[in-house]
Amino acid sequence: MNIRRGMLIKNVAERPLSIRLRTRVIKMVAEEEVLITSEEVRDSVLRENLQIRTIAIVRPSTEEEEDALAREIAGSH
């Protein structure tokens, strides 16, 4: 069975970007990379930003990165 993974995304725009997902708002400066969860990968707002090429997927997240991201998100609520 395939395990759905989060992704490392990058702001490829030349300006700061704010993406309002269902789970959180991600603010990124130009060229910044940010981890997103597997749930966020499926968010329609994220997909729209991929289509208009303001962000790009760099690579899937590692298990360790996903664990750290889950703790970070849980701690911010």
Buried (B, 14 or more C-beta within 10 A) or exposed (E): EEEEBBBBBBBBBEEEBEBEBEEBEBEBEEEBEBBBBBEBBEBEEBEEBBEEEBBBEBEBBEEEBBEEBEEEBEEEE
